[in-house]
Amino acid sequence: MSDQWATSGLDLHLDVSGPGVRAALERGLRNAVRDGRLAPGARLPSTRSLAADLGVARNTVADAYDQLVAEGWLVARRGSGTHVSARVPHPDTAPARVAAAPSPARFDLTPGSPDVSAFPRALWVRTLQQALVEAPADALGYSDPRGVPELRTALAGYLGRVRGVDVRPDRMIVCSGFSQALALTGGVLAAAGGETVGIESFSIEAHRAALEAAGLRARAVPVDASGADLDGLGPAAAALLTPAHQFPTGAVLSPDRRRRAVDWAAENDAVVIEDDYDGEFRYDRHPVGAMQALAPDRVVYIGTASKTLAPGIRLGWLAAPTHLVEPLVEAKRLGDTHTHVLDQLVLARLLERGDYDRHVRRQRAVYRRRRNMLVGELAAAAPEARVTGIAAGLHALVLLPPGRTELDVVAAARRRGLVVQGLGEYQTGAPEAVQAFPPALVVGYGRPPEHAFTGAVARLVAALVERPLRP
Ligand SMILES: Cc1ncc(COP(=O)(O)O)c(C=O)c1O
């Protein structure tokens, strides 16, 4: 069972491959509504016939339908089956079907990116020029797969000072962003016989996919206001966690859970993969240090310049436990020999001279002001929405006012030219991951350029206070 044509009275291509059949089915149906293959009002096949077409259990289809009814994509009418909601739920389909197209999305509050217009271009160019002039010819040859020594030394010092990471330069590997570091780690664990990896039940789909592509099976780890809870995970090769600022719920992993996570790793001969993607941005208190320091030989620490500088420069770093250094270095060598040397030399200099710290400090002040403004505007104009997950990072979780669904708020925002994302989009694909969480938006306040931020928040507020249309 994988890619299937469902034939139950409806020509519908659904991709239900992979381990999370129910989640895959939900995704497939949402996509079909979103891109217009399932029109508003269209009747869906009965659970029995769709289950037979797809070769899955009838309950799986019934549960998926129930979930999509709860989210507002579908409506169930007693006696006449399940239909696509008459209220066109997703803005992406609107231009094709309605005369008055929504305004183009001029504002974007989706998470995942900092304000890239704040990238220190002049500083980067100047530093690159100096690095090129001063580097010996040898520096442009093949070099150590772990990265240039200057950068690994500068990073080990910086991470020790700012994030409390306990690492020597010879255990650091410079990578093409967090993503490559994660894929290498997954591959090494699978090659060593690892079978399973715990993944937070709300997280980034691409990260789960990368670990599965490496040969590991994902098992969901529930998250709550104290972060990820590994108590029910059982034996696994690793657990991928975002301790400083859970992505996307925004929780900070509690001290007790941190301790238990490293104990779990020791008991199961496993590792915690610590995704410290936005650890530098902590606003109200001193930064919570990386959990790696609790057990450097049980934690693969991974950081990135994607939030501090820009995702496009693809620079990240990994601090490896002793027993994984060799296989990880070998995997990096086989993968791409090593990361771009000139970029590494630039970053090394920025770190050595304090320019990186200054840039992060400047941006932290910008994002703190944005966060305060977001919280203040919502409290004043949309008091029924609650904001959480604001202690750190570049995104917050906005819990919706009673009676609103993620879908209708996302659509209301889109009509105003604003793109936002619902929390449901980050639900991990594994069936056991389905976890109750109140409807919410994941608001990335880091992304807009300065001039667009106020307008984006005004549109968000307007979308949150709009009275929903009833199907
Ligand atoms: C949770 C999380 N981890 C890691 C990253 C960074 O990935 P990369 O360094 O590959 O750009 C992001 C970026 O959006 C993220 O949201």
The ligand as a Gaussian input file, in Angstrom:
#p B3LYP/6-31G(d) Opt

LIG

0 1
 C       13.411000      23.408000      14.623000
 C       14.470000      23.793000      13.646000
 N       15.625000      23.160000      13.673000
 C       16.627000      23.480000      12.820000
 C       16.463000      24.488000      11.910000
 C       17.614000      24.914000      11.039000
 O       17.900000      24.089000      10.022000
 P       19.136000      24.433000       9.056000
 O       20.317000      24.762000       9.914000
 O       19.330000      23.204000       8.263000
 O       18.755000      25.617000       8.230000
 C       15.267000      25.148000      11.815000
 C       15.061000      26.187000      10.791000
 O       13.986000      26.594000      10.490000
 C       14.243000      24.814000      12.713000
 O       13.073000      25.468000      12.701000

